[in-house]
């Protein structure tokens, strides 16, 4: 039983950490200009070879490209959070969410208690998973490297499914212990959860993953919209990664 949990948790941190959704793949194939898409010479190995056949330099370059794409949606997601603040009935929660958005926009990495203090906001209107607006859901899909070209109900269902799976895997990983993971497994786990870990040291990655797990394991199923947004909230400014 213990061995199966270990194998499950280890496969979790490798599973889909760097596999882009169809939308990302299609945009890359179209050869859009801009830094996020890289030079044409990268197209074939990134699209036709699985991760294990990439060279170390290709791994770093490709992960940077995918992260640059998902990070484009971060300011949009923060702006959607700001727009719903007036619709939050509790004055204290309105202040806390305003303060969190301001901190992130100013380049501050939020503390765990800053995020967990908002769990009530993300469990019902206006930020519960079933209450998110269509454009907000599309932006979150891009932040997860998932296609946003589907009807909102399908996007919402898929985000709920992905977030629920990550939540379950977080619980298994917490039981296993971060110390049981190799350096590469830690970096893969961080990348899957929104952090561009390619340029961050192992110790810092373990610290960040510990913060993520502390938040995730504190949340109930009804509060998983907060875990989904944590892909942006916890990763944007960690150790100068906002660039």
C-alpha positions as CSV (number, residue, x, y, z in Angstrom):
1,X,0.0,0.0,0.0
2,X,2.7,2.4,0.9
3,X,4.7,1.5,-2.2
4,X,1.6,2.2,-4.4
5,X,1.2,5.7,-2.8
6,X,4.9,6.4,-3.5
7,X,4.6,5.3,-7.1
8,X,1.4,7.3,-7.5
9,X,2.9,10.5,-6.0
10,X,6.1,10.1,-8.1
11,X,4.1,9.6,-11.3
12,X,2.1,12.7,-10.3
13,X,5.1,15.0,-10.3
14,X,6.2,13.8,-13.7
15,X,2.8,13.1,-15.4
16,X,1.9,16.2,-17.3
17,X,4.3,18.7,-16.0
18,X,5.4,20.0,-19.4
19,X,2.9,18.7,-21.8
20,X,1.1,21.6,-23.5
21,X,-2.5,21.6,-24.3
22,X,-3.8,21.6,-27.9
23,X,-4.1,25.4,-27.9
24,X,-0.4,25.9,-27.1
25,X,0.7,23.3,-29.6
26,X,-1.4,24.8,-32.3
27,X,-0.2,28.4,-31.6
28,X,3.4,27.2,-31.7
29,X,2.8,25.3,-35.0
30,X,1.4,28.5,-36.5
31,X,4.8,30.1,-35.9
32,X,3.5,33.2,-34.2
33,X,6.1,35.9,-33.8
34,X,7.4,37.0,-30.3
35,X,9.8,35.7,-27.7
36,X,7.3,33.3,-26.3
37,X,7.2,31.2,-29.4
38,X,11.0,30.8,-29.9
39,X,12.9,30.5,-33.2
40,X,11.6,28.2,-36.0
41,X,14.5,25.7,-35.5
42,X,12.8,24.7,-32.2
43,X,9.5,23.6,-33.7
44,X,10.4,20.0,-34.6
45,X,12.0,18.7,-31.4
46,X,9.4,20.4,-29.3
47,X,6.4,19.1,-31.2
48,X,7.6,15.7,-32.4
49,X,9.9,14.4,-29.6
50,X,8.7,13.5,-26.1
51,X,10.4,15.2,-23.1
52,X,12.9,12.4,-22.5
53,X,14.5,12.9,-25.9
54,X,15.1,16.7,-25.5
55,X,18.7,17.8,-24.8
56,X,19.3,19.6,-21.5
57,X,19.4,22.9,-23.3
58,X,16.2,22.1,-25.2
59,X,14.5,21.2,-21.9
60,X,15.3,24.6,-20.5
61,X,14.4,26.5,-23.6
62,X,11.1,24.7,-24.2
63,X,10.0,25.0,-20.5
64,X,10.8,28.7,-20.7
65,X,8.6,29.0,-23.9
66,X,5.7,27.2,-22.3
67,X,5.9,29.2,-19.1
68,X,6.1,32.5,-21.0
69,X,2.9,31.5,-22.7
70,X,1.0,30.7,-19.5
71,X,2.4,33.7,-17.8
72,X,0.8,36.0,-20.3
73,X,-2.5,35.3,-18.7
74,X,-1.4,36.3,-15.1
75,X,-2.1,40.0,-15.3
76,X,-5.5,39.3,-16.9
77,X,-6.4,36.9,-14.0
78,X,-5.4,39.4,-11.4
79,X,-7.5,42.1,-13.2
80,X,-10.5,39.7,-13.1
81,X,-10.0,39.3,-9.3
82,X,-10.0,43.0,-8.9
83,X,-13.2,43.4,-10.9
84,X,-15.2,41.1,-8.6
85,X,-14.0,42.8,-5.3
86,X,-17.1,45.1,-5.2
87,X,-19.4,42.0,-5.3
88,X,-17.9,40.4,-2.2
89,X,-20.3,41.0,0.7
90,X,-17.8,40.9,3.5
91,X,-15.9,44.1,3.9
92,X,-12.9,42.4,5.5
93,X,-12.6,40.0,2.6
94,X,-12.9,42.8,0.2
95,X,-9.9,44.5,1.9
96,X,-7.9,41.3,2.0
97,X,-8.3,40.6,-1.7
98,X,-7.5,44.2,-2.6
99,X,-4.4,44.0,-0.5
100,X,-3.3,40.7,-2.1
101,X,-3.8,41.9,-5.6
102,X,-1.9,45.1,-4.8
103,X,1.0,43.1,-3.3
104,X,1.3,40.9,-6.4
105,X,1.1,43.8,-8.8
106,X,3.9,45.5,-6.8
107,X,6.1,42.4,-7.0
108,X,5.6,41.0,-3.5
109,X,5.5,37.3,-2.9
110,X,2.4,36.7,-0.8
111,X,2.5,34.9,2.5
112,X,0.6,31.6,3.0
113,X,-1.8,33.3,5.5
114,X,-2.5,36.0,3.0
115,X,-3.9,33.4,0.6
116,X,-5.6,31.1,3.0
117,X,-7.5,34.1,4.6
118,X,-9.4,34.3,1.3
119,X,-10.7,30.8,1.2
120,X,-14.3,31.9,1.8
121,X,-14.2,34.2,-1.2
122,X,-13.3,31.3,-3.5
123,X,-15.9,28.9,-2.1
124,X,-19.0,30.7,-3.3
125,X,-20.1,33.8,-5.3
126,X,-18.3,35.5,-7.0
127,X,-15.1,33.4,-7.2
128,X,-16.4,29.9,-6.6
129,X,-15.6,27.4,-9.4
130,X,-19.2,27.5,-10.6
131,X,-19.5,31.3,-10.4
132,X,-16.4,32.3,-12.5
133,X,-17.2,34.4,-15.6
134,X,-16.5,32.9,-19.0
135,X,-13.5,35.2,-19.8
136,X,-12.0,34.4,-16.4
137,X,-12.3,30.7,-17.0
138,X,-10.6,31.1,-20.4
139,X,-7.7,33.0,-18.8
140,X,-7.3,30.3,-16.2
141,X,-7.3,27.6,-18.9
142,X,-4.4,29.4,-20.6
143,X,-2.6,29.6,-17.3
144,X,-2.9,25.8,-17.1
145,X,-1.7,25.4,-20.7
146,X,-5.1,24.1,-21.7
147,X,-7.0,25.2,-24.7
148,X,-9.4,28.0,-24.2
149,X,-11.3,27.4,-27.4
150,X,-14.2,25.3,-25.9
151,X,-17.6,26.3,-24.5
152,X,-17.3,27.7,-21.0
153,X,-19.2,24.8,-19.4
154,X,-16.6,22.4,-20.8
155,X,-13.7,24.6,-19.8
156,X,-15.1,24.9,-16.3
157,X,-15.6,21.1,-16.0
158,X,-12.1,20.4,-17.2
159,X,-10.5,23.0,-14.8
160,X,-12.5,21.4,-11.9
161,X,-11.2,18.0,-12.9
162,X,-7.6,19.1,-13.3
163,X,-7.7,21.0,-10.0
164,X,-9.3,18.1,-8.1
165,X,-6.6,15.7,-9.4
166,X,-3.8,18.1,-8.4
167,X,-5.4,18.4,-4.9
168,X,-5.5,14.7,-4.5
169,X,-2.0,14.3,-5.7
170,X,-0.9,17.1,-3.2
171,X,-2.3,15.0,-0.4
172,X,-0.4,12.0,-1.5
173,X,2.8,14.0,-1.9
174,X,2.4,15.5,1.5
175,X,2.2,12.0,3.0
176,X,5.2,10.8,1.0
177,X,7.2,13.9,2.0
178,X,9.0,16.3,-0.2
179,X,12.3,15.0,1.2
180,X,11.7,11.7,-0.6
181,X,11.7,13.3,-4.1
182,X,14.8,13.8,-6.2
183,X,15.8,17.2,-7.3
184,X,14.3,16.7,-10.8
185,X,11.1,15.4,-9.3
186,X,10.8,18.5,-7.2
187,X,11.4,20.8,-10.1
188,X,8.8,18.9,-12.2
189,X,6.3,19.2,-9.4
190,X,6.8,22.9,-9.1
191,X,6.5,23.4,-12.8
192,X,3.3,21.5,-13.0
193,X,1.9,23.8,-10.3
194,X,2.8,27.0,-12.1
195,X,6.4,27.9,-11.1
196,X,9.1,28.2,-13.7
197,X,11.6,26.1,-11.7
198,X,14.1,25.8,-14.5
199,X,16.2,28.7,-13.2
200,X,15.6,28.2,-9.4
201,X,17.8,26.2,-7.1
202,X,16.7,22.9,-5.6
203,X,16.4,24.2,-2.0
204,X,14.2,27.2,-3.2
205,X,12.0,24.8,-5.2
206,X,11.5,22.6,-2.2
207,X,10.6,25.7,-0.1
208,X,8.0,26.8,-2.7
209,X,6.6,23.3,-3.0
210,X,6.2,23.2,0.7
211,X,4.2,26.4,0.7
212,X,2.0,25.1,-2.1
213,X,1.3,21.8,-0.2
214,X,0.5,23.7,3.0
215,X,-2.1,25.7,1.2
216,X,-3.5,22.8,-0.8
217,X,-3.8,20.5,2.1
218,X,-5.7,23.2,4.1
219,X,-8.4,23.5,1.5
220,X,-11.7,21.6,1.2
221,X,-13.2,20.5,-2.1
222,X,-15.6,23.5,-2.2
223,X,-12.5,25.8,-1.9
224,X,-10.6,24.4,-4.9
225,X,-11.1,27.6,-6.9
226,X,-8.5,29.1,-4.6
227,X,-6.1,26.3,-5.4
228,X,-6.6,26.9,-9.1
229,X,-5.8,30.6,-8.7
230,X,-2.8,29.7,-6.6
231,X,-1.1,28.8,-9.9
232,X,-0.9,32.5,-10.4
233,X,-0.9,33.9,-6.8
234,X,2.0,31.8,-5.5
235,X,4.2,31.7,-8.5
236,X,4.2,35.2,-10.0
237,X,6.7,36.9,-7.8
238,X,8.6,34.0,-6.3
239,X,12.4,34.9,-6.1
240,X,12.2,37.4,-8.9
241,X,10.5,35.1,-11.4
242,X,8.2,38.0,-12.4
243,X,9.8,38.9,-15.8
